[in-house]
Amino acid sequence: MQPRVYDDMGVVERQLEELKSECKADDDVVVSRVSRGETIETIEEMSPNYLETLVEFMLTQHDTEIMSACAYHPAATQKAPTLDAKISGSAVVQDEVGHANLGYRVLSDLGFDKEALMYERDPKEWRNMRVFDEPFENFAEFACGVGFYDRAGTIQIGDIEENCSFGPWRRYERKVVAEEGFHKRLGDMWFKRLGSGTPEQQQALQDAVDKMFPKAIAFLGHPENEGKAIQQIREYSLRKGTNHEHRQEWLRQVYETFDSLEVDIPIGYDESEDEYDVTFDMDWKGVYSEWKESPGPVDHIQTVQGVA
């Protein structure tokens, strides 16, 4: 029998196909186990579909972590308004790189080539959320990054830490949740500093909110029409909450944070339904089109791979 040829596949797809042969479990058995609250610890306990869903989900999170470090760095350090802001911003960037490394290490324990994941993937092979494809322009945008995006990450990663069926990932997320919580609180602190500061500071924050709030809503995913990927993630108990549930918690926290500030935030609250929603029409077709057409975070990846 001739060996399979993987030359036309990307780095992730090639390694994934090779590792599927090590999966020994039937898919129905895996779904039954995780639905009872059991954890999966080794690749032998997985089905090929479980492995593929897990890998895609993990790469989306951890590619996003390292791209966020690249996006945050200039605004968090070079454009920080105070020494304490620069120190805190540097800590955020370091945390994000560390979070990515944790995920890639777990993938390497499953059999993936970590060096190839980092240094051989084409930009289109990276799974990061597109909100981090470009650097942030100023410190107010960095504050929105940690106050909006990392808040969403805290909610989503907290779900993984509480409910994920893959044991190695679930256990190390405790550290990540704690550090992302620090990022969120840093964003809240700067929301209050800028939002109650000079007219120029308030305007800088307002401009950042206007630009980045819709991107944060896209980060959280469509609240009603979850894609096939999220459905599979939940079927395999890699996370529990729906997009709608995560979004409601995020909107509640942001609404309460900005309630006392002289900054407009496009969130409405329906007391009779105890529901939050955005006060503008989200162009989901445009979001998906933009993501599909994006060449990927080319500049960030060149920095990571040392070719910039």
C-alpha positions as CSV (number, residue, x, y, z in Angstrom):
1,M,0.0,0.0,0.0
2,Q,1.3,3.4,-0.9
3,P,1.7,5.9,2.0
4,R,-0.8,8.8,2.0
5,V,0.5,12.0,0.4
6,Y,-0.1,15.1,2.5
7,D,1.8,17.6,0.4
8,D,-1.4,19.5,-0.6
9,M,-2.4,20.0,3.1
10,G,-1.5,22.7,5.5
11,V,0.6,22.1,8.6
12,V,-2.3,21.5,10.9
13,E,-4.3,19.4,8.5
14,R,-1.4,17.1,7.8
15,Q,-0.5,16.5,11.4
16,L,-4.2,16.0,12.3
17,E,-4.7,13.4,9.7
18,E,-1.6,11.5,10.9
19,L,-2.8,11.6,14.5
20,K,-6.3,10.4,13.9
21,S,-5.0,6.9,13.5
22,E,-4.2,7.0,17.2
23,C,-7.8,7.6,18.2
24,K,-9.3,4.4,19.4
25,A,-12.8,5.4,20.6
26,D,-16.1,5.3,18.7
27,D,-17.8,8.7,18.5
28,D,-21.0,7.6,20.1
29,V,-19.0,6.3,23.1
30,V,-17.1,9.6,23.4
31,V,-20.3,11.6,23.4
32,S,-21.9,9.3,25.9
33,R,-18.9,9.6,28.3
34,V,-18.6,13.3,28.2
35,S,-22.4,13.8,28.5
36,R,-22.1,12.0,31.9
37,G,-19.4,14.4,33.0
38,E,-16.4,12.1,32.4
39,T,-13.1,13.6,31.2
40,I,-10.9,12.6,28.3
41,E,-7.2,12.4,29.1
42,T,-5.4,10.8,26.2
43,I,-5.7,10.7,22.4
44,E,-6.5,7.0,22.6
45,E,-9.8,7.9,24.4
46,M,-10.8,10.2,21.6
47,S,-12.7,9.6,18.4
48,P,-11.2,11.3,15.2
49,N,-14.1,13.8,15.2
50,Y,-13.5,14.7,18.8
51,L,-9.8,15.2,18.2
52,E,-10.5,17.4,15.2
53,T,-13.0,19.5,17.0
54,L,-10.7,19.9,20.0
55,V,-7.7,20.9,18.0
56,E,-9.6,23.5,16.0
57,F,-11.1,24.9,19.2
58,M,-7.7,25.0,21.0
59,L,-6.0,26.6,18.0
60,T,-8.6,29.3,17.8
61,Q,-8.1,30.2,21.4
62,H,-4.3,30.0,21.5
63,D,-3.6,31.5,18.1
64,T,-5.8,34.4,19.3
65,E,-3.7,34.7,22.5
66,I,-0.4,35.1,20.7
67,M,-1.9,37.4,18.1
68,S,-3.3,39.6,20.9
69,A,0.1,40.0,22.3
70,C,1.4,41.3,19.0
71,A,-1.6,43.6,18.6
72,Y,-1.5,44.9,22.2
73,H,2.3,45.5,22.4
74,P,2.8,48.9,20.8
75,A,-0.2,50.6,22.4
76,A,0.3,48.9,25.8
77,T,3.9,49.9,26.1
78,Q,5.1,52.6,23.7
79,K,1.9,54.6,24.0
80,A,1.2,54.1,27.7
81,P,0.4,57.4,29.4
82,T,2.0,56.6,32.7
83,L,4.8,54.3,34.1
84,D,2.2,52.1,35.9
85,A,0.3,51.7,32.7
86,K,3.4,50.7,30.8
87,I,4.3,48.1,33.5
88,S,0.7,46.7,33.5
89,G,0.6,46.7,29.7
90,S,3.9,44.8,29.5
91,A,2.5,42.2,32.0
92,V,-0.6,41.7,29.8
93,V,1.5,41.1,26.7
94,Q,3.7,38.6,28.6
95,D,0.6,36.8,29.9
96,E,-0.9,36.4,26.5
97,V,2.3,34.8,25.1
98,G,2.4,32.5,28.1
99,H,-1.3,31.4,27.6
100,A,-0.5,30.6,23.9
101,N,2.5,28.5,25.0
102,L,0.4,26.5,27.4
103,G,-2.0,25.5,24.7
104,Y,0.7,24.6,22.2
105,R,2.4,22.5,24.8
106,V,-0.8,20.5,25.4
107,L,-1.1,20.1,21.6
108,S,2.5,18.8,21.5
109,D,1.6,16.3,24.2
110,L,-1.1,15.0,21.8
111,G,1.6,14.5,19.2
112,F,1.6,17.8,17.3
113,D,4.9,19.4,16.2
114,K,5.0,22.6,18.2
115,E,7.8,24.1,16.2
116,A,5.9,23.5,13.0
117,L,2.8,25.1,14.4
118,M,4.7,28.2,15.3
119,Y,7.2,28.6,12.4
120,E,5.8,26.7,9.4
121,R,2.2,27.7,9.1
122,D,1.0,30.1,6.4
123,P,-0.9,33.1,7.7
124,K,-4.1,31.7,6.3
125,E,-3.7,28.6,8.5
126,W,-3.8,30.6,11.8
127,R,-7.2,30.3,13.5
128,N,-7.1,33.5,15.6
129,M,-10.1,35.9,15.9
130,R,-9.7,38.6,13.3
131,V,-10.1,41.4,15.8
132,F,-6.4,41.1,16.5
133,D,-5.2,41.2,12.8
134,E,-4.1,44.9,13.2
135,P,-2.3,46.7,15.9
136,F,-4.1,49.1,18.2
137,E,-3.6,52.8,17.5
138,N,-3.5,54.2,21.1
139,F,-3.8,53.4,24.7
140,A,-7.5,54.0,24.8
141,E,-7.9,51.2,22.2
142,F,-5.7,49.0,24.3
143,A,-8.0,49.7,27.3
144,C,-10.9,48.6,25.1
145,G,-9.0,45.5,24.1
146,V,-8.5,44.2,27.6
147,G,-11.8,45.6,28.8
148,F,-13.8,44.2,25.9
149,Y,-12.0,41.3,24.3
150,D,-10.3,39.9,27.4
151,R,-13.6,40.2,29.3
152,A,-15.1,38.0,26.6
153,G,-12.2,35.7,27.0
154,T,-12.7,35.5,30.7
155,I,-16.3,34.4,30.2
156,Q,-15.5,31.9,27.5
157,I,-12.3,30.5,29.1
158,G,-14.1,30.3,32.5
159,D,-16.7,28.1,30.8
160,I,-13.8,25.8,29.6
161,E,-12.3,25.7,33.0
162,E,-15.6,24.7,34.6
163,N,-16.9,22.4,32.0
164,C,-14.4,21.2,29.4
165,S,-14.3,17.4,28.9
166,F,-10.6,17.4,27.9
167,G,-8.9,17.2,31.3
168,P,-5.4,18.6,30.5
169,W,-6.9,21.8,28.9
170,R,-9.5,22.2,31.6
171,R,-6.9,22.1,34.4
172,Y,-4.5,24.7,33.1
173,E,-7.3,27.1,32.3
174,R,-7.5,28.0,36.0
175,K,-4.3,30.0,35.7
176,V,-5.4,31.6,32.4
177,V,-8.8,32.7,33.9
178,A,-7.0,34.3,36.8
179,E,-4.7,36.3,34.6
180,E,-7.4,37.3,32.1
181,G,-9.4,38.5,35.1
182,F,-6.5,40.9,35.8
183,H,-6.6,42.1,32.2
184,K,-10.3,42.8,32.5
185,R,-9.9,44.7,35.7
186,L,-7.1,46.7,34.2
187,G,-9.4,47.7,31.3
188,D,-12.2,48.6,33.8
189,M,-9.7,50.8,35.8
190,W,-8.7,52.7,32.6
191,F,-12.3,53.0,31.5
192,K,-13.0,54.9,34.7
193,R,-9.8,56.9,34.5
194,L,-10.3,58.0,31.0
195,G,-14.1,58.2,31.2
196,S,-14.0,60.6,34.2
197,G,-10.9,62.5,33.0
198,T,-10.4,65.5,30.8
199,P,-12.6,66.2,27.8
200,E,-9.7,65.0,25.6
201,Q,-9.4,61.7,27.5
202,Q,-13.2,61.1,27.4
203,Q,-13.2,61.7,23.7
204,A,-10.3,59.3,23.1
205,L,-12.2,56.6,25.0
206,Q,-15.4,57.4,23.2
207,D,-13.6,57.1,19.8
208,A,-12.1,53.8,20.9
209,V,-15.5,52.4,22.1
210,D,-17.2,53.4,18.8
211,K,-14.5,51.6,16.8
212,M,-14.1,48.5,18.9
213,F,-17.4,47.7,20.4
214,P,-18.8,46.1,17.2
215,K,-15.7,44.1,16.9
216,A,-16.2,42.8,20.5
217,I,-19.8,41.8,19.6
218,A,-18.4,39.8,16.6
219,F,-15.8,38.2,18.9
220,L,-18.7,36.8,21.0
221,G,-20.4,35.2,18.0
222,H,-23.9,35.3,16.6
223,P,-26.4,35.0,19.5
224,E,-29.1,33.0,17.7
225,N,-27.5,31.2,14.8
226,E,-24.6,29.2,16.2
227,G,-22.4,27.7,13.5
228,K,-21.6,24.0,13.2
229,A,-18.3,24.4,14.9
230,I,-19.9,25.8,18.1
231,Q,-22.5,23.1,18.0
232,Q,-19.9,20.4,17.9
233,I,-17.9,22.0,20.6
234,R,-20.9,21.9,22.9
235,E,-21.8,18.3,21.8
236,Y,-18.4,17.1,22.9
237,S,-18.7,19.2,26.2
238,L,-15.7,21.3,25.4
239,R,-17.7,24.2,26.7
240,K,-21.3,24.4,28.0
241,G,-22.6,28.0,27.5
242,T,-24.3,29.2,24.3
243,N,-23.2,32.3,22.4
244,H,-26.3,34.0,23.7
245,E,-25.5,33.2,27.4
246,H,-21.9,34.4,27.0
247,R,-23.1,37.5,25.3
248,Q,-25.7,38.3,27.9
249,E,-23.1,38.1,30.7
250,W,-20.6,40.2,28.7
251,L,-23.3,42.9,28.0
252,R,-24.3,43.0,31.7
253,Q,-20.7,43.5,32.9
254,V,-20.0,46.2,30.3
255,Y,-23.3,48.0,30.9
256,E,-22.6,48.2,34.7
257,T,-19.0,49.3,34.1
258,F,-20.0,52.3,31.9
259,D,-23.2,53.2,33.8
260,S,-21.5,56.0,35.8
261,L,-19.3,57.3,33.0
262,E,-19.7,60.1,30.6
263,V,-19.2,57.8,27.7
264,D,-21.9,56.4,25.4
265,I,-22.1,52.7,25.2
266,P,-24.6,51.0,22.7
267,I,-26.3,48.7,25.1
268,G,-29.9,48.7,26.1
269,Y,-31.6,46.8,29.0
270,D,-35.1,45.4,28.9
271,E,-36.2,45.2,32.5
272,S,-39.3,43.1,31.8
273,E,-37.2,40.4,30.0
274,D,-34.1,40.9,32.1
275,E,-32.2,41.0,28.9
276,Y,-29.5,43.2,27.4
277,D,-29.0,43.9,23.7
278,V,-27.0,46.2,21.4
279,T,-28.7,49.4,20.1
280,F,-27.6,49.0,16.5
281,D,-28.1,46.5,13.8
282,M,-25.1,44.1,13.6
283,D,-24.0,43.4,10.0
284,W,-23.2,39.7,10.4
285,K,-23.0,39.0,6.7
286,G,-20.4,41.8,6.5
287,V,-18.5,40.4,9.5
288,Y,-18.3,36.9,8.0
289,S,-17.3,38.3,4.6
290,E,-14.5,40.4,6.2
291,W,-13.2,37.4,8.1
292,K,-13.3,35.2,5.0
293,E,-11.4,37.7,2.9
294,S,-8.8,38.6,5.5
295,P,-5.3,37.5,4.5
296,G,-4.6,36.7,8.2
297,P,-2.4,38.6,10.6
298,V,0.6,38.6,8.3
299,D,2.7,41.3,10.1
300,H,2.1,39.7,13.5
301,I,3.1,36.2,12.2
302,Q,6.2,37.5,10.6
303,T,7.1,39.0,14.0
304,V,6.5,35.7,15.8
305,Q,8.4,33.7,13.2
306,G,11.3,36.2,13.3
307,V,11.2,37.1,9.6
308,A,9.9,40.7,10.0
